[in-house]
Amino acid sequence: ISNYFDSSFTVTTSKHLQDQYIKDIPFLKPVLRVPAAIDLVGMVQRQGLATTSDVVDHFQTRLLRLPLSSEHRDVLIGFLTRELGTKEIGAAISYLEEPLRMLVHLIMSTPEYQLS
């Protein structure tokens, strides 16, 4: 058994696994960190969604088979409202994309989504 990586991050493996890892390095393909080409702001605008609760309800309906509990829904509405600094979507349209992506990520992280 041996350790590798630097002292701040240590992984213990057998010599066989370590040799296999080093052997496979030339075949590993990098994963591009580019967000999906989905226009979430366009979706919100086309649906005419005016408030953060409208947005949460829209994506909840779009992504889940069953609705979230009212408590979880309220948490998501509060999250989006804090991220935008307002409940009104029109006032935040210029910086809406990233908070929408975070909202969708949160919805997709729920057990309701995972079990759908």
C-alpha positions in Angstrom: 0.0 0.0 0.0 1.3 3.5 -0.9 0.2 7.1 -0.8 0.3 9.5 -3.7 -0.7 13.1 -4.5 0.6 16.0 -2.3 0.4 16.1 1.5 -2.9 18.1 1.5 -4.7 15.3 -0.4 -3.7 11.8 0.2 -5.2 8.7 -1.3 -4.2 5.2 -0.3 -4.2 2.6 -2.9 -2.6 -0.7 -3.8 0.4 -0.7 -6.1 -1.7 -2.4 -8.8 -4.3 0.4 -8.8 -1.6 3.0 -8.8 0.1 1.4 -11.8 -3.2 1.1 -13.6 -4.0 4.8 -13.0 -0.6 5.9 -14.4 -1.0 3.6 -17.4 -4.5 5.0 -18.2 -3.5 8.7 -18.0 -2.8 9.1 -21.8 -6.3 7.8 -22.6 -8.2 10.0 -20.3 -10.3 12.7 -22.1 -10.8 16.1 -20.4 -14.3 17.0 -19.5 -15.2 20.4 -20.8 -16.7 22.7 -18.2 -19.2 24.4 -20.5 -22.7 24.9 -19.4 -25.5 23.3 -21.4 -26.8 25.4 -24.2 -30.2 25.9 -22.7 -31.8 29.4 -22.8 -33.4 29.5 -19.4 -34.1 33.2 -19.6 -35.8 32.7 -22.9 -38.0 30.0 -21.4 -39.0 32.4 -18.6 -39.7 35.2 -21.0 -41.7 33.0 -23.5 -43.9 31.8 -20.6 -44.5 35.4 -19.4 -43.4 34.5 -15.8 -43.4 37.7 -13.7 -42.4 36.6 -10.2 -40.0 34.3 -8.5 -42.9 32.1 -7.4 -44.1 31.8 -11.0 -40.5 30.7 -12.0 -40.2 28.1 -9.3 -43.7 26.7 -10.2 -42.8 26.6 -13.9 -39.5 24.7 -13.4 -41.1 22.5 -10.8 -43.8 21.5 -13.2 -41.3 21.1 -16.0 -38.8 18.9 -14.1 -40.8 17.0 -11.5 -43.6 14.4 -11.8 -45.0 15.3 -8.3 -45.0 18.8 -6.8 -42.6 19.7 -4.0 -43.9 20.2 -0.5 -45.0 23.7 0.2 -42.0 24.0 2.6 -39.5 23.1 -0.1 -41.3 25.3 -2.6 -41.0 28.3 -0.2 -37.3 27.6 0.3 -36.7 27.7 -3.5 -38.7 30.9 -3.9 -36.7 32.5 -1.0 -33.5 31.3 -2.6 -34.3 32.8 -6.0 -35.6 36.0 -4.5 -32.4 36.4 -2.5 -30.2 35.7 -5.5 -32.1 38.2 -7.7 -32.6 40.8 -4.9 -36.3 41.1 -6.0 -39.4 39.1 -6.5 -40.0 40.7 -9.9 -38.4 38.9 -12.8 -38.5 41.9 -15.1 -36.2 43.9 -12.9 -33.6 41.2 -12.9 -33.7 40.1 -16.5 -30.1 41.2 -17.3 -28.6 38.9 -14.7 -31.2 36.1 -14.5 -29.4 33.3 -16.2 -27.0 32.2 -13.4 -29.6 32.3 -10.7 -32.0 30.2 -12.9 -29.2 27.6 -13.5 -28.7 27.4 -9.7 -32.5 27.0 -9.2 -32.7 24.2 -11.8 -29.7 22.6 -10.1 -31.4 22.7 -6.7 -34.6 21.2 -8.1 -32.6 18.5 -9.8 -30.9 17.7 -6.5 -34.2 17.0 -4.7 -35.3 13.5 -3.9 -38.4 14.2 -5.9 -36.4 14.7 -9.1 -34.0 11.8 -8.3 -36.9 9.4 -7.9 -38.9 10.6 -10.9 
